[in-house]
Amino acid sequence: MHSLGAFRMTKQKKSQTYYITWMGPVLNALRALGGSASPRDVSGHIARTLHLPPEITDATLKSGANRFHNQVQWARQYLVWEGLLDDTTRGRWALGADPTWLENASGRRSSSPTGQFA
């Protein structure tokens, strides 16, 4: 038997970790945008590329902020903490200085500054 408290915790944890969904798309967007871009450009690129519906892109938090962009920002922050993105320029998101850690599904490593695979 599940308690209401357990349901709330599960729901809260799910929403708190939803940013993980956007970590790969953030990296892909930055690669596609030449290695760096503004936060809104990254969010916009993700929304267009993944054909996200307005139910996702237009939802708001209780504070009134855009939920999708907030989750994308959290994804970016965790990528920075992992050392995968550079955070030295305010208002600009950029791939890390050494993108050789990037691997595609076949295991090939990228050595280009933008993480593009040959």
C-alpha positions, -999 to 999 in steps of 0.1 A, spaced: 0 0 0 14 34 -10 10 64 12 2 99 -2 36 110 11 54 84 -9 34 95 -40 44 131 -35 81 122 -30 81 101 -62 64 129 -81 88 155 -67 119 134 -75 107 128 -110 103 166 -116 136 173 -99 155 149 -122 137 157 -154 167 179 -165 186 146 -173 163 143 -204 179 174 -218 216 167 -212 222 149 -245 202 175 -265 221 203 -249 254 188 -261 239 181 -295 226 216 -298 259 232 -289 277 210 -315 252 220 -341 255 257 -332 292 257 -336 304 249 -301 288 278 -283 255 297 -282 232 317 -260 209 298 -236 178 307 -255 194 297 -288 202 263 -272 166 258 -259 152 269 -292 174 246 -312 164 217 -289 127 225 -293 129 228 -331 151 197 -336 130 175 -314 97 190 -326 86 196 -291 49 204 -286 37 236 -269 26 215 -239 64 211 -232 79 243 -244 52 267 -230 46 252 -196 54 274 -166 67 269 -131 48 283 -101 72 313 -103 60 320 -138 94 310 -154 93 287 -184 96 251 -172 114 238 -203 140 264 -204 146 260 -166 151 222 -171 175 229 -200 194 253 -178 197 227 -150 210 201 -176 236 226 -186 246 233 -150 251 196 -143 272 193 -175 293 222 -163 298 205 -129 309 174 -147 335 194 -166 318 188 -200 309 224 -207 328 257 -202 312 283 -179 337 311 -182 316 334 -203 284 347 -188 253 344 -211 272 320 -234 271 282 -232 301 264 -247 315 229 -251 344 222 -229 380 229 -240 387 192 -246 358 175 -263 377 142 -269 355 126 -243 326 127 -267 318 93 -282 291 83 -306 272 50 -305 299 33 -326 326 43 -301 345 67 -324 360 96 -305 357 132 -316 388 154 -317 373 185 -333 367 216 -312 329 214 -319 326 177 -311 316 167 -347 324 132 -358 342 125 -390 
